[in-house]
Amino acid sequence: MTPLILASTSRYRRELLARLRLPFTVARPEVDETPLPGEAPADLARRLAQAKAGAIAARAPEAWVIGSDQVAELDGRPLGKPGHAAAAVAQLRAMSGRAVAFRTALCLQRGATRLEAMDETVVRFRTLATDEIERYVAAEQPLDCAGSFKSEGLGIALFEAIETRDPTALIGLPLIATARLLRQAGYALP
């Protein structure tokens, strides 16, 4: 079987990919994730997924490499990972009562061959009181998550609805698209 590498150190992506029961290794892509001036959130997610896969594929040309990136979009602007509690509270306050699009790009690359997919998930947030937001951030510490929540955990209580083709995309790796691309690359799934 052709080696498979996940170009990510995200534990969320690693746990999701493990669900497909294929052997894989993990490699850290050294990629600058700074948005380019005027770059649309979907374009940013796509560029970073390609850059992550490409960085590792250049070092391991015999392997298929999975790169993925997610960008939350509010009012046409990207929302990054908050990094600290005050930024998480501010992000959630800004998203309260609103719909936020999450663009999750996927790139499967081997040598110069690239297979790609993009998922869009829309999260509709309830109107949130400041004390709810602060309790949530203190309880779950979603500081490494775009949008400042974990939908697989307590963060689900912040929502009115989730509109998606693939519920795993919101966690960071759209497994429906990943499985489709892996089948195209010759992996037997299931």
Secondary structure, DSSP 4 states (H G I P E B T S, - for coil): ---EEEE---HHHHHHHHTT----EEE------PPPTT--HHHHHHHHHHHHHHHHHTT-TTSEEEEEEEEEEETTEEE----SHHHHHHHHHHHTTSEEEEEEEEEEEETTEEEEEEEEEEEEEPP--HHHHHHHHHHH--TTSTTS--TTTGGGGGEEEEE-S-TTGGGT--HHHHHHHHHHTT----
